[in-house]
Amino acid sequence: MMKEKITILNENGLHALPASRFVKTAEKFKGDVTLIKDGVEVSGKSIMGILTLACEKGSTVVLTCNGVDEKNMMKALKRILEGQD
């Protein structure tokens, strides 16, 4: 299992478009993905869950990846959260 604290750098936060991209990317990997913000934990494969976190630019989340290819999963999802993809 990999866990990392990440600051949302996307200019508009984690709104519908990047959240959708995050979920689609997460679904490409076998394993579990969670996001935690302010004590609220949601599945990284649930767009509704992600949107309920209301992550604005500058928000800090904990991304947890657990699975066969967790290293690549973490790398790909982190890029989206940091606005690089």
PDB file with one MODEL, atoms N, CA, C and O in Angstrom:
MODEL        1
ATOM      1  N   MET A   1       0.844  -1.180   0.000  1.00  0.00           N
ATOM      2  CA  MET A   1       0.000   0.000   0.000  1.00  0.00           C
ATOM      3  C   MET A   1       0.885   1.237   0.000  1.00  0.00           C
ATOM      4  O   MET A   1       1.888   1.310   0.711  1.00  0.00           O
ATOM      5  N   MET A   2       0.485   2.209  -0.819  1.00  0.00           N
ATOM      6  CA  MET A   2       1.189   3.485  -0.877  1.00  0.00           C
ATOM      7  C   MET A   2       0.237   4.582  -0.430  1.00  0.00           C
ATOM      8  O   MET A   2      -0.946   4.564  -0.769  1.00  0.00           O
ATOM      9  N   LYS A   3       0.755   5.532   0.329  1.00  0.00           N
ATOM     10  CA  LYS A   3      -0.053   6.640   0.836  1.00  0.00           C
ATOM     11  C   LYS A   3       0.779   7.909   0.721  1.00  0.00           C
ATOM     12  O   LYS A   3       1.956   7.930   1.081  1.00  0.00           O
ATOM     13  N   GLU A   4       0.149   8.971   0.212  1.00  0.00           N
ATOM     14  CA  GLU A   4       0.874  10.233   0.063  1.00  0.00           C
ATOM     15  C   GLU A   4      -0.065  11.425   0.248  1.00  0.00           C
ATOM     16  O   GLU A   4      -1.205  11.411  -0.216  1.00  0.00           O
ATOM     17  N   LYS A   5       0.427  12.443   0.927  1.00  0.00           N
ATOM     18  CA  LYS A   5      -0.317  13.695   1.105  1.00  0.00           C
ATOM     19  C   LYS A   5      -0.016  14.570  -0.102  1.00  0.00           C
ATOM     20  O   LYS A   5       1.145  14.801  -0.441  1.00  0.00           O
ATOM     21  N   ILE A   6      -1.073  15.056  -0.749  1.00  0.00           N
ATOM     22  CA  ILE A   6      -0.924  15.815  -1.989  1.00  0.00           C
ATOM     23  C   ILE A   6      -1.737  17.105  -1.908  1.00  0.00           C
ATOM     24  O   ILE A   6      -2.860  17.114  -1.404  1.00  0.00           O
ATOM     25  N   THR A   7      -1.155  18.189  -2.409  1.00  0.00           N
ATOM     26  CA  THR A   7      -1.859  19.467  -2.489  1.00  0.00           C
ATOM     27  C   THR A   7      -2.452  19.607  -3.883  1.00  0.00           C
ATOM     28  O   THR A   7      -1.760  19.407  -4.882  1.00  0.00           O
ATOM     29  N   ILE A   8      -3.734  19.950  -3.950  1.00  0.00           N
ATOM     30  CA  ILE A   8      -4.414  20.147  -5.229  1.00  0.00           C
ATOM     31  C   ILE A   8      -3.874  21.425  -5.862  1.00  0.00           C
ATOM     32  O   ILE A   8      -3.997  22.510  -5.293  1.00  0.00           O
ATOM     33  N   LEU A   9      -3.274  21.285  -7.045  1.00  0.00           N
ATOM     34  CA  LEU A   9      -2.680  22.434  -7.719  1.00  0.00           C
ATOM     35  C   LEU A   9      -3.467  22.872  -8.939  1.00  0.00           C
ATOM     36  O   LEU A   9      -3.197  23.934  -9.500  1.00  0.00           O
ATOM     37  N   ASN A  10      -4.442  22.066  -9.363  1.00  0.00           N
ATOM     38  CA  ASN A  10      -5.279  22.423 -10.496  1.00  0.00           C
ATOM     39  C   ASN A  10      -5.949  23.762 -10.200  1.00  0.00           C
ATOM     40  O   ASN A  10      -6.519  23.946  -9.124  1.00  0.00           O
ATOM     41  N   GLU A  11      -5.883  24.682 -11.132  1.00  0.00           N
ATOM     42  CA  GLU A  11      -6.379  26.051 -10.938  1.00  0.00           C
ATOM     43  C   GLU A  11      -7.822  26.108 -10.435  1.00  0.00           C
ATOM     44  O   GLU A  11      -8.163  26.961  -9.615  1.00  0.00           O
ATOM     45  N   ASN A  12      -8.663  25.205 -10.926  1.00  0.00           N
ATOM     46  CA  ASN A  12     -10.080  25.197 -10.540  1.00  0.00           C
ATOM     47  C   ASN A  12     -10.405  24.121  -9.516  1.00  0.00           C
ATOM     48  O   ASN A  12     -11.575  23.823  -9.280  1.00  0.00           O
ATOM     49  N   GLY A  13      -9.401  23.547  -8.920  1.00  0.00           N
ATOM     50  CA  GLY A  13      -9.630  22.485  -7.944  1.00  0.00           C
ATOM     51  C   GLY A  13      -9.986  21.177  -8.626  1.00  0.00           C
ATOM     52  O   GLY A  13      -9.733  20.991  -9.817  1.00  0.00           O
ATOM     53  N   LEU A  14     -10.569  20.284  -7.865  1.00  0.00           N
ATOM     54  CA  LEU A  14     -10.927  18.965  -8.392  1.00  0.00           C
ATOM     55  C   LEU A  14     -12.413  18.982  -8.752  1.00  0.00           C
ATOM     56  O   LEU A  14     -13.225  18.302  -8.125  1.00  0.00           O
ATOM     57  N   HIS A  15     -12.756  19.780  -9.783  1.00  0.00           N
ATOM     58  CA  HIS A  15     -14.141  19.893 -10.233  1.00  0.00           C
ATOM     59  C   HIS A  15     -14.487  18.723 -11.156  1.00  0.00           C
ATOM     60  O   HIS A  15     -13.711  17.772 -11.255  1.00  0.00           O
ATOM     61  N   ALA A  16     -15.618  18.775 -11.821  1.00  0.00           N
ATOM     62  CA  ALA A  16     -16.145  17.636 -12.577  1.00  0.00           C
ATOM     63  C   ALA A  16     -15.178  17.055 -13.613  1.00  0.00           C
ATOM     64  O   ALA A  16     -15.026  15.836 -13.687  1.00  0.00           O
ATOM     65  N   LEU A  17     -14.531  17.892 -14.403  1.00  0.00           N
ATOM     66  CA  LEU A  17     -13.665  17.376 -15.470  1.00  0.00           C
ATOM     67  C   LEU A  17     -12.445  16.633 -14.923  1.00  0.00           C
ATOM     68  O   LEU A  17     -12.231  15.482 -15.305  1.00  0.00           O
ATOM     69  N   PRO A  18     -11.636  17.235 -14.049  1.00  0.00           N
ATOM     70  CA  PRO A  18     -10.501  16.467 -13.527  1.00  0.00           C
ATOM     71  C   PRO A  18     -10.943  15.293 -12.646  1.00  0.00           C
ATOM     72  O   PRO A  18     -10.249  14.279 -12.581  1.00  0.00           O
ATOM     73  N   ALA A  19     -12.082  15.419 -11.974  1.00  0.00           N
ATOM     74  CA  ALA A  19     -12.583  14.299 -11.162  1.00  0.00           C
ATOM     75  C   ALA A  19     -12.938  13.130 -12.070  1.00  0.00           C
ATOM     76  O   ALA A  19     -12.655  11.977 -11.743  1.00  0.00           O
ATOM     77  N   SER A  20     -13.556  13.423 -13.204  1.00  0.00           N
ATOM     78  CA  SER A  20     -13.897  12.388 -14.177  1.00  0.00           C
ATOM     79  C   SER A  20     -12.631  11.731 -14.724  1.00  0.00           C
ATOM     80  O   SER A  20     -12.564  10.509 -14.856  1.00  0.00           O
ATOM     81  N   ARG A  21     -11.638  12.545 -15.038  1.00  0.00           N
ATOM     82  CA  ARG A  21     -10.358  12.028 -15.533  1.00  0.00           C
ATOM     83  C   ARG A  21      -9.691  11.156 -14.463  1.00  0.00           C
ATOM     84  O   ARG A  21      -9.107  10.118 -14.775  1.00  0.00           O
ATOM     85  N   PHE A  22      -9.782  11.583 -13.210  1.00  0.00           N
ATOM     86  CA  PHE A  22      -9.208  10.828 -12.092  1.00  0.00           C
ATOM     87  C   PHE A  22      -9.857   9.448 -12.003  1.00  0.00           C
ATOM     88  O   PHE A  22      -9.161   8.439 -11.896  1.00  0.00           O
ATOM     89  N   VAL A  23     -11.195   9.403 -12.048  1.00  0.00           N
ATOM     90  CA  VAL A  23     -11.921   8.133 -11.933  1.00  0.00           C
ATOM     91  C   VAL A  23     -11.598   7.215 -13.110  1.00  0.00           C
ATOM     92  O   VAL A  23     -11.351   6.024 -12.918  1.00  0.00           O
ATOM     93  N   LYS A  24     -11.597   7.760 -14.323  1.00  0.00           N
ATOM     94  CA  LYS A  24     -11.293   6.943 -15.507  1.00  0.00           C
ATOM     95  C   LYS A  24      -9.890   6.365 -15.418  1.00  0.00           C
ATOM     96  O   LYS A  24      -9.664   5.213 -15.789  1.00  0.00           O
ATOM     97  N   THR A  25      -8.957   7.155 -14.931  1.00  0.00           N
ATOM     98  CA  THR A  25      -7.584   6.667 -14.770  1.00  0.00           C
ATOM     99  C   THR A  25      -7.524   5.610 -13.681  1.00  0.00           C
ATOM    100  O   THR A  25      -6.876   4.579 -13.861  1.00  0.00           O
ATOM    101  N   ALA A  26      -8.184   5.842 -12.559  1.00  0.00           N
ATOM    102  CA  ALA A  26      -8.192   4.882 -11.445  1.00  0.00           C
ATOM    103  C   ALA A  26      -8.773   3.545 -11.877  1.00  0.00           C
ATOM    104  O   ALA A  26      -8.294   2.493 -11.456  1.00  0.00           O
ATOM    105  N   GLU A  27      -9.808   3.581 -12.718  1.00  0.00           N
ATOM    106  CA  GLU A  27     -10.462   2.352 -13.159  1.00  0.00           C
ATOM    107  C   GLU A  27      -9.593   1.514 -14.087  1.00  0.00           C
ATOM    108  O   GLU A  27      -9.883   0.336 -14.297  1.00  0.00           O
ATOM    109  N   LYS A  28      -8.541   2.090 -14.644  1.00  0.00           N
ATOM    110  CA  LYS A  28      -7.630   1.343 -15.510  1.00  0.00           C
ATOM    111  C   LYS A  28      -6.746   0.388 -14.713  1.00  0.00           C
ATOM    112  O   LYS A  28      -6.154  -0.535 -15.274  1.00  0.00           O
ATOM    113  N   PHE A  29      -6.660   0.614 -13.409  1.00  0.00           N
ATOM    114  CA  PHE A  29      -5.789  -0.180 -12.554  1.00  0.00           C
ATOM    115  C   PHE A  29      -6.599  -1.138 -11.692  1.00  0.00           C
ATOM    116  O   PHE A  29      -7.714  -0.833 -11.268  1.00  0.00           O
ATOM    117  N   LYS A  30      -6.010  -2.306 -11.444  1.00  0.00           N
ATOM    118  CA  LYS A  30      -6.614  -3.246 -10.504  1.00  0.00           C
ATOM    119  C   LYS A  30      -6.141  -2.855  -9.117  1.00  0.00           C
ATOM    120  O   LYS A  30      -4.941  -2.729  -8.873  1.00  0.00           O
ATOM    121  N   GLY A  31      -7.066  -2.667  -8.230  1.00  0.00           N
ATOM    122  CA  GLY A  31      -6.699  -2.290  -6.873  1.00  0.00           C
ATOM    123  C   GLY A  31      -7.636  -1.233  -6.327  1.00  0.00           C
ATOM    124  O   GLY A  31      -8.580  -0.809  -6.994  1.00  0.00           O
ATOM    125  N   ASP A  32      -7.359  -0.820  -5.110  1.00  0.00           N
ATOM    126  CA  ASP A  32      -8.195   0.151  -4.412  1.00  0.00           C
ATOM    127  C   ASP A  32      -7.523   1.514  -4.373  1.00  0.00           C
ATOM    128  O   ASP A  32      -6.304   1.626  -4.240  1.00  0.00           O
ATOM    129  N   VAL A  33      -8.343   2.542  -4.492  1.00  0.00           N
ATOM    130  CA  VAL A  33      -7.874   3.926  -4.430  1.00  0.00           C
ATOM    131  C   VAL A  33      -8.803   4.679  -3.488  1.00  0.00           C
ATOM    132  O   VAL A  33     -10.024   4.591  -3.614  1.00  0.00           O
ATOM    133  N   THR A  34      -8.231   5.416  -2.551  1.00  0.00           N
ATOM    134  CA  THR A  34      -9.054   6.257  -1.687  1.00  0.00           C
ATOM    135  C   THR A  34      -8.464   7.658  -1.619  1.00  0.00           C
ATOM    136  O   THR A  34      -7.258   7.858  -1.762  1.00  0.00           O
ATOM    137  N   LEU A  35      -9.345   8.612  -1.396  1.00  0.00           N
ATOM    138  CA  LEU A  35      -8.955   9.995  -1.145  1.00  0.00           C
ATOM    139  C   LEU A  35      -9.530  10.380   0.205  1.00  0.00           C
ATOM    140  O   LEU A  35     -10.682  10.072   0.509  1.00  0.00           O
ATOM    141  N   ILE A  36      -8.722  11.055   1.016  1.00  0.00           N
ATOM    142  CA  ILE A  36      -9.176  11.519   2.322  1.00  0.00           C
ATOM    143  C   ILE A  36      -8.926  13.020   2.411  1.00  0.00           C
ATOM    144  O   ILE A  36      -7.823  13.499   2.148  1.00  0.00           O
ATOM    145  N   LYS A  37      -9.979  13.757   2.788  1.00  0.00           N
ATOM    146  CA  LYS A  37      -9.854  15.205   3.002  1.00  0.00           C
ATOM    147  C   LYS A  37     -10.658  15.555   4.241  1.00  0.00           C
ATOM    148  O   LYS A  37     -11.842  15.232   4.340  1.00  0.00           O
ATOM    149  N   ASP A  38     -10.015  16.210   5.172  1.00  0.00           N
ATOM    150  CA  ASP A  38     -10.674  16.643   6.412  1.00  0.00           C
ATOM    151  C   ASP A  38     -11.387  15.487   7.119  1.00  0.00           C
ATOM    152  O   ASP A  38     -12.482  15.657   7.655  1.00  0.00           O
ATOM    153  N   GLY A  39     -10.756  14.321   7.113  1.00  0.00           N
ATOM    154  CA  GLY A  39     -11.305  13.166   7.811  1.00  0.00           C
ATOM    155  C   GLY A  39     -12.367  12.395   7.051  1.00  0.00           C
ATOM    156  O   GLY A  39     -12.848  11.370   7.534  1.00  0.00           O
ATOM    157  N   VAL A  40     -12.744  12.870   5.866  1.00  0.00           N
ATOM    158  CA  VAL A  40     -13.744  12.183   5.050  1.00  0.00           C
ATOM    159  C   VAL A  40     -13.022  11.337   4.008  1.00  0.00           C
ATOM    160  O   VAL A  40     -12.212  11.852   3.237  1.00  0.00           O
ATOM    161  N   GLU A  41     -13.315  10.039   3.985  1.00  0.00           N
ATOM    162  CA  GLU A  41     -12.664   9.109   3.066  1.00  0.00           C
ATOM    163  C   GLU A  41     -13.659   8.646   2.012  1.00  0.00           C
ATOM    164  O   GLU A  41     -14.775   8.238   2.334  1.00  0.00           O
ATOM    165  N   VAL A  42     -13.240   8.715   0.732  1.00  0.00           N
ATOM    166  CA  VAL A  42     -14.093   8.275  -0.369  1.00  0.00           C
ATOM    167  C   VAL A  42     -13.296   7.391  -1.318  1.00  0.00           C
ATOM    168  O   VAL A  42     -12.066   7.430  -1.347  1.00  0.00           O
ATOM    169  N   SER A  43     -14.016   6.602  -2.086  1.00  0.00           N
ATOM    170  CA  SER A  43     -13.387   5.770  -3.107  1.00  0.00           C
ATOM    171  C   SER A  43     -12.906   6.655  -4.246  1.00  0.00           C
ATOM    172  O   SER A  43     -13.612   7.567  -4.677  1.00  0.00           O
ATOM    173  N   GLY A  44     -11.711   6.384  -4.725  1.00  0.00           N
ATOM    174  CA  GLY A  44     -11.169   7.116  -5.862  1.00  0.00           C
ATOM    175  C   GLY A  44     -11.774   6.674  -7.177  1.00  0.00           C
ATOM    176  O   GLY A  44     -11.442   7.215  -8.232  1.00  0.00           O
ATOM    177  N   LYS A  45     -12.663   5.691  -7.120  1.00  0.00           N
ATOM    178  CA  LYS A  45     -13.336   5.211  -8.320  1.00  0.00           C
ATOM    179  C   LYS A  45     -14.794   5.665  -8.348  1.00  0.00           C
ATOM    180  O   LYS A  45     -15.590   5.161  -9.140  1.00  0.00           O
ATOM    181  N   SER A  46     -15.142   6.619  -7.479  1.00  0.00           N
ATOM    182  CA  SER A  46     -16.505   7.157  -7.399  1.00  0.00           C
ATOM    183  C   SER A  46     -16.480   8.661  -7.645  1.00  0.00           C
ATOM    184  O   SER A  46     -15.996   9.424  -6.809  1.00  0.00           O
ATOM    185  N   ILE A  47     -17.001   9.083  -8.789  1.00  0.00           N
ATOM    186  CA  ILE A  47     -16.989  10.512  -9.090  1.00  0.00           C
ATOM    187  C   ILE A  47     -17.824  11.294  -8.079  1.00  0.00           C
ATOM    188  O   ILE A  47     -17.448  12.400  -7.690  1.00  0.00           O
ATOM    189  N   MET A  48     -18.945  10.734  -7.653  1.00  0.00           N
ATOM    190  CA  MET A  48     -19.780  11.433  -6.667  1.00  0.00           C
ATOM    191  C   MET A  48     -19.038  11.588  -5.341  1.00  0.00           C
ATOM    192  O   MET A  48     -19.112  12.632  -4.693  1.00  0.00           O
ATOM    193  N   GLY A  49     -18.329  10.547  -4.951  1.00  0.00           N
ATOM    194  CA  GLY A  49     -17.549  10.618  -3.722  1.00  0.00           C
ATOM    195  C   GLY A  49     -16.494  11.704  -3.793  1.00  0.00           C
ATOM    196  O   GLY A  49     -16.329  12.490  -2.861  1.00  0.00           O
ATOM    197  N   ILE A  50     -15.781  11.738  -4.909  1.00  0.00           N
ATOM    198  CA  ILE A  50     -14.719  12.733  -5.083  1.00  0.00           C
ATOM    199  C   ILE A  50     -15.294  14.149  -5.063  1.00  0.00           C
ATOM    200  O   ILE A  50     -14.733  15.043  -4.429  1.00  0.00           O
ATOM    201  N   LEU A  51     -16.405  14.347  -5.753  1.00  0.00           N
ATOM    202  CA  LEU A  51     -17.007  15.683  -5.804  1.00  0.00           C
ATOM    203  C   LEU A  51     -17.507  16.135  -4.436  1.00  0.00           C
ATOM    204  O   LEU A  51     -17.518  17.334  -4.155  1.00  0.00           O
ATOM    205  N   THR A  52     -17.922  15.198  -3.577  1.00  0.00           N
ATOM    206  CA  THR A  52     -18.392  15.584  -2.237  1.00  0.00           C
ATOM    207  C   THR A  52     -17.266  16.148  -1.372  1.00  0.00           C
ATOM    208  O   THR A  52     -17.528  16.839  -0.387  1.00  0.00           O
ATOM    209  N   LEU A  53     -16.020  15.859  -1.735  1.00  0.00           N
ATOM    210  CA  LEU A  53     -14.892  16.387  -0.963  1.00  0.00           C
ATOM    211  C   LEU A  53     -14.700  17.889  -1.184  1.00  0.00           C
ATOM    212  O   LEU A  53     -14.063  18.560  -0.372  1.00  0.00           O
ATOM    213  N   ALA A  54     -15.248  18.413  -2.278  1.00  0.00           N
ATOM    214  CA  ALA A  54     -15.149  19.849  -2.599  1.00  0.00           C
ATOM    215  C   ALA A  54     -13.704  20.345  -2.502  1.00  0.00           C
ATOM    216  O   ALA A  54     -13.405  21.284  -1.764  1.00  0.00           O
ATOM    217  N   CYS A  55     -12.824  19.703  -3.252  1.00  0.00           N
ATOM    218  CA  CYS A  55     -11.393  20.041  -3.222  1.00  0.00           C
ATOM    219  C   CYS A  55     -11.109  21.263  -4.086  1.00  0.00           C
ATOM    220  O   CYS A  55     -11.198  21.201  -5.312  1.00  0.00           O
ATOM    221  N   GLU A  56     -10.774  22.356  -3.450  1.00  0.00           N
ATOM    222  CA  GLU A  56     -10.393  23.577  -4.148  1.00  0.00           C
ATOM    223  C   GLU A  56      -8.878  23.607  -4.310  1.00  0.00           C
ATOM    224  O   GLU A  56      -8.160  22.831  -3.680  1.00  0.00           O
ATOM    225  N   LYS A  57      -8.403  24.508  -5.156  1.00  0.00           N
ATOM    226  CA  LYS A  57      -6.959  24.675  -5.305  1.00  0.00           C
ATOM    227  C   LYS A  57      -6.365  24.986  -3.936  1.00  0.00           C
ATOM    228  O   LYS A  57      -6.874  25.841  -3.210  1.00  0.00           O
ATOM    229  N   GLY A  58      -5.296  24.295  -3.592  1.00  0.00           N
ATOM    230  CA  GLY A  58      -4.643  24.490  -2.304  1.00  0.00           C
ATOM    231  C   GLY A  58      -5.090  23.505  -1.239  1.00  0.00           C
ATOM    232  O   GLY A  58      -4.463  23.401  -0.185  1.00  0.00           O
ATOM    233  N   SER A  59      -6.179  22.775  -1.509  1.00  0.00           N
ATOM    234  CA  SER A  59      -6.638  21.744  -0.567  1.00  0.00           C
ATOM    235  C   SER A  59      -5.605  20.631  -0.485  1.00  0.00           C
ATOM    236  O   SER A  59      -4.890  20.356  -1.448  1.00  0.00           O
ATOM    237  N   THR A  60      -5.538  20.000   0.669  1.00  0.00           N
ATOM    238  CA  THR A  60      -4.639  18.863   0.852  1.00  0.00           C
ATOM    239  C   THR A  60      -5.467  17.601   1.023  1.00  0.00           C
ATOM    240  O   THR A  60      -6.418  17.567   1.804  1.00  0.00           O
ATOM    241  N   VAL A  61      -5.091  16.561   0.279  1.00  0.00           N
ATOM    242  CA  VAL A  61      -5.762  15.268   0.374  1.00  0.00           C
ATOM    243  C   VAL A  61      -4.718  14.192   0.613  1.00  0.00           C
ATOM    244  O   VAL A  61      -3.537  14.378   0.318  1.00  0.00           O
ATOM    245  N   VAL A  62      -5.161  13.075   1.145  1.00  0.00           N
ATOM    246  CA  VAL A  62      -4.297  11.905   1.271  1.00  0.00           C
ATOM    247  C   VAL A  62      -4.777  10.903   0.231  1.00  0.00           C
ATOM    248  O   VAL A  62      -5.932  10.476   0.251  1.00  0.00           O
ATOM    249  N   LEU A  63      -3.886  10.534  -0.670  1.00  0.00           N
ATOM    250  CA  LEU A  63      -4.174   9.560  -1.715  1.00  0.00           C
ATOM    251  C   LEU A  63      -3.571   8.229  -1.298  1.00  0.00           C
ATOM    252  O   LEU A  63      -2.383   8.144  -0.987  1.00  0.00           O
ATOM    253  N   THR A  64      -4.400   7.190  -1.292  1.00  0.00           N
ATOM    254  CA  THR A  64      -3.935   5.850  -0.948  1.00  0.00           C
ATOM    255  C   THR A  64      -4.205   4.924  -2.121  1.00  0.00           C
ATOM    256  O   THR A  64      -5.324   4.865  -2.630  1.00  0.00           O
ATOM    257  N   CYS A  65      -3.180   4.204  -2.546  1.00  0.00           N
ATOM    258  CA  CYS A  65      -3.302   3.228  -3.626  1.00  0.00           C
ATOM    259  C   CYS A  65      -2.844   1.875  -3.104  1.00  0.00           C
ATOM    260  O   CYS A  65      -1.805   1.768  -2.452  1.00  0.00           O
ATOM    261  N   ASN A  66      -3.626   0.849  -3.398  1.00  0.00           N
ATOM    262  CA  ASN A  66      -3.302  -0.490  -2.935  1.00  0.00           C
ATOM    263  C   ASN A  66      -3.657  -1.481  -4.036  1.00  0.00           C
ATOM    264  O   ASN A  66      -4.823  -1.623  -4.404  1.00  0.00           O
ATOM    265  N   GLY A  67      -2.648  -2.158  -4.555  1.00  0.00           N
ATOM    266  CA  GLY A  67      -2.905  -3.129  -5.610  1.00  0.00           C
ATOM    267  C   GLY A  67      -1.620  -3.571  -6.275  1.00  0.00           C
ATOM    268  O   GLY A  67      -0.520  -3.186  -5.880  1.00  0.00           O
ATOM    269  N   VAL A  68      -1.794  -4.391  -7.297  1.00  0.00           N
ATOM    270  CA  VAL A  68      -0.666  -4.988  -8.005  1.00  0.00           C
ATOM    271  C   VAL A  68       0.264  -3.927  -8.590  1.00  0.00           C
ATOM    272  O   VAL A  68       1.485  -4.045  -8.493  1.00  0.00           O
ATOM    273  N   ASP A  69      -0.312  -2.897  -9.195  1.00  0.00           N
ATOM    274  CA  ASP A  69       0.476  -1.865  -9.871  1.00  0.00           C
ATOM    275  C   ASP A  69       0.334  -0.517  -9.157  1.00  0.00           C
ATOM    276  O   ASP A  69       0.185   0.525  -9.796  1.00  0.00           O
ATOM    277  N   GLU A  70       0.382  -0.557  -7.828  1.00  0.00           N
ATOM    278  CA  GLU A  70       0.107   0.651  -7.044  1.00  0.00           C
ATOM    279  C   GLU A  70       1.082   1.791  -7.306  1.00  0.00           C
ATOM    280  O   GLU A  70       0.712   2.959  -7.189  1.00  0.00           O
ATOM    281  N   LYS A  71       2.314   1.470  -7.655  1.00  0.00           N
ATOM    282  CA  LYS A  71       3.310   2.517  -7.905  1.00  0.00           C
ATOM    283  C   LYS A  71       2.918   3.354  -9.127  1.00  0.00           C
ATOM    284  O   LYS A  71       2.949   4.584  -9.078  1.00  0.00           O
ATOM    285  N   ASN A  72       2.552   2.683 -10.220  1.00  0.00           N
ATOM    286  CA  ASN A  72       2.133   3.406 -11.424  1.00  0.00           C
ATOM    287  C   ASN A  72       0.781   4.078 -11.229  1.00  0.00           C
ATOM    288  O   ASN A  72       0.534   5.156 -11.771  1.00  0.00           O
ATOM    289  N   MET A  73      -0.097   3.442 -10.451  1.00  0.00           N
ATOM    290  CA  MET A  73      -1.393   4.031 -10.136  1.00  0.00           C
ATOM    291  C   MET A  73      -1.186   5.346  -9.392  1.00  0.00           C
ATOM    292  O   MET A  73      -1.798   6.358  -9.735  1.00  0.00           O
ATOM    293  N   MET A  74      -0.338   5.336  -8.388  1.00  0.00           N
ATOM    294  CA  MET A  74      -0.052   6.534  -7.595  1.00  0.00           C
ATOM    295  C   MET A  74       0.511   7.636  -8.489  1.00  0.00           C
ATOM    296  O   MET A  74       0.092   8.790  -8.397  1.00  0.00           O
ATOM    297  N   LYS A  75       1.442   7.287  -9.336  1.00  0.00           N
ATOM    298  CA  LYS A  75       2.087   8.266 -10.214  1.00  0.00           C
ATOM    299  C   LYS A  75       1.064   8.926 -11.144  1.00  0.00           C
ATOM    300  O   LYS A  75       1.054  10.148 -11.286  1.00  0.00           O
ATOM    301  N   ALA A  76       0.207   8.125 -11.774  1.00  0.00           N
ATOM    302  CA  ALA A  76      -0.780   8.648 -12.724  1.00  0.00           C
ATOM    303  C   ALA A  76      -1.820   9.523 -12.033  1.00  0.00           C
ATOM    304  O   ALA A  76      -2.177  10.585 -12.544  1.00  0.00           O
ATOM    305  N   LEU A  77      -2.305   9.086 -10.876  1.00  0.00           N
ATOM    306  CA  LEU A  77      -3.344   9.836 -10.171  1.00  0.00           C
ATOM    307  C   LEU A  77      -2.786  11.114  -9.541  1.00  0.00           C
ATOM    308  O   LEU A  77      -3.469  12.136  -9.483  1.00  0.00           O
ATOM    309  N   LYS A  78      -1.564  11.047  -9.081  1.00  0.00           N
ATOM    310  CA  LYS A  78      -0.917  12.224  -8.497  1.00  0.00           C
ATOM    311  C   LYS A  78      -0.766  13.330  -9.546  1.00  0.00           C
ATOM    312  O   LYS A  78      -0.944  14.509  -9.240  1.00  0.00           O
ATOM    313  N   ARG A  79      -0.440  12.949 -10.773  1.00  0.00           N
ATOM    314  CA  ARG A  79      -0.299  13.932 -11.858  1.00  0.00           C
ATOM    315  C   ARG A  79      -1.607  14.696 -12.080  1.00  0.00           C
ATOM    316  O   ARG A  79      -1.593  15.903 -12.325  1.00  0.00           O
ATOM    317  N   ILE A  80      -2.728  13.990 -11.993  1.00  0.00           N
ATOM    318  CA  ILE A  80      -4.030  14.644 -12.180  1.00  0.00           C
ATOM    319  C   ILE A  80      -4.303  15.617 -11.038  1.00  0.00           C
ATOM    320  O   ILE A  80      -4.728  16.749 -11.269  1.00  0.00           O
ATOM    321  N   LEU A  81      -4.060  15.175  -9.809  1.00  0.00           N
ATOM    322  CA  LEU A  81      -4.315  16.031  -8.648  1.00  0.00           C
ATOM    323  C   LEU A  81      -3.439  17.278  -8.651  1.00  0.00           C
ATOM    324  O   LEU A  81      -3.855  18.341  -8.189  1.00  0.00           O
ATOM    325  N   GLU A  82      -2.235  17.143  -9.169  1.00  0.00           N
ATOM    326  CA  GLU A  82      -1.309  18.275  -9.205  1.00  0.00           C
ATOM    327  C   GLU A  82      -1.468  19.120 -10.468  1.00  0.00           C
ATOM    328  O   GLU A  82      -0.701  20.057 -10.692  1.00  0.00           O
ATOM    329  N   GLY A  83      -2.469  18.787 -11.294  1.00  0.00           N
ATOM    330  CA  GLY A  83      -2.755  19.583 -12.482  1.00  0.00           C
ATOM    331  C   GLY A  83      -1.763  19.420 -13.602  1.00  0.00           C
ATOM    332  O   GLY A  83      -1.671  20.284 -14.474  1.00  0.00           O
ATOM    333  N   GLN A  84      -1.008  18.320 -13.602  1.00  0.00           N
ATOM    334  CA  GLN A  84      -0.006  18.085 -14.638  1.00  0.00           C
ATOM    335  C   GLN A  84      -0.561  17.277 -15.796  1.00  0.00           C
ATOM    336  O   GLN A  84       0.106  17.122 -16.819  1.00  0.00           O
ATOM    337  N   ASP A  85      -1.761  16.764 -15.649  1.00  0.00           N
ATOM    338  CA  ASP A  85      -2.329  15.905 -16.690  1.00  0.00           C
ATOM    339  C   ASP A  85      -3.774  16.255 -16.932  1.00  0.00           C
ATOM    340  O   ASP A  85      -4.425  15.639 -17.775  1.00  0.00           O
TER     341      ASP A  85
ENDMDL
END
